[in-house]
Amino acid sequence: LEALGLESILEKLTIEGGRALRGKVTVSGAKNAAVAIIPAALLVDGVCTVENVPNIKDVNILTEIMTKLGAKIAWVTRNELRIDSRNIKSSSATFDIVKSLRASYYLLGALIGRFNSAQVAFPGGCDFGHRPIDQHIKGFKALGANVEDHMGVVTLKAECLQGSKIFLDVVSVGATINLMLASVMADGVTIIENPAKEPHIVDVANFLNAMGANVKGAGTDEIKITGVARLVGGTSYSIIPDQIEAGTFMIAAAASKGDVVVHNLIPKHMESLTAKLLEMNVLIESGDDWIRVTSGEELTPSNVKTMPYPGFPTDLQPLISVLLCLANGSSTLTEAVWDSRFQYVDELKKMGANIRVDGRTSYIQGVETLMGASLKSLDLRAGAALIIAAIAAKGSSSIYNVNYVDRGYEDIEGKLVNLGALISRQNISIDEYSANAI
Ligand code: EPU
């Protein structure tokens, strides 16, 4: 279990609800940038130092996988990683732990980009219905790789990758990043059309450029990668703040009727959320790298639809759902990125939420208050949503499957305790786990 980063499976969080969050909280580095930038360091025959790395399970799983490939990786400080990719022994990552991490797919782009060969076990991770990687594969083929997919293992091979024009049929964060990684040292120019524009796409491009790549247009409608013969060397780089963690604390502040200043964020990245919060009668103030969230008189209902960046992020969808549950009136919430991401709704219903799901939309009738309950998180953001719901609720809640939350949030309960939440972690027996978490 420990090897899979799942040791916290036999733990639960206990939360006494009803306390307004107050004070300051500092956001960590972006998970979804880190899980791409760390494998991107495999592209260089050199040493990289990456700062502002969130110290979370997903990062630790990734460093373990890369260590097995021959990278030498060490935490220099709590949030700084040193990655030495000079002696990579293998471009084959087919061992079990690879399958436990969705972001393992970035090993495909990084390894084919460096060695013209990659073999990676098909990724797992949070389950939101069908999670294809056809756009990644289509792009690798366009770059000249031969692709085989056999028994859950994807094998890529190329004599030499050739730059190409790739139009993504769906806006995909993973495919956009993977194709940037694969093409930095391809022969000629690669154009990615209809790319994702999330802040971490730009962060990965900046990291690649710091190593000597030539990537232009990340964050716009077209990314142009001019292949370089080799990357000049390792670099030092600091990861951007986590947009979703920042949003988590902003929503938690509003749901608990609190007053919180969220530090170390980029306000521009938060615009779709701040616009929604303002619409819901939440008070917002902001500065260069902080946003203060204070609850107004009463939450007004709203209609939310998730979209690729700069739209409302799907990763905040379960969390904003909690806020809509506490608004005075009817709201709708439409998931337009993933096929299915409403698995948490049954848990909120246990707390007295009034939600009906029909296809990709949930219809929410606000209630006066949520009530504490025994809850299980079914994925990372669902778990974060339940934590917020439990903080806002009357009474006590237990949250099982904390391991999902630990995969993506650094010290979430420490940060919440500092804001005045009554939250603690306990070990549980296998019997308690079986009775409540499965
Ligand atoms: N899609 C395809 N074909 C592909 C790739 C994606 O049809 O080849 C579809 C997906 O099924 C989905 C949509 O395109 O409907 C978007 O998927 P995307 O590829 O953008 O997602 P991802 O790269 O697998 C990342 C984040 C997710 C986040 C999504 C969307 C990482 C490791 N994961 O996933 O984050 O929800 O982008 O923003 O970066 C999370 O942090 O909780 C999380 C799940």
Residues whose N, C-alpha, C, O or C-beta is under 5 A from the ligand:
A	BS01	EPU	N32 A103 H130 R131 P132 I133 D134 Q135 H136 V170 V171 S172 V173 G174 A175 T314 D315 V337 W338 D339 L380 R381
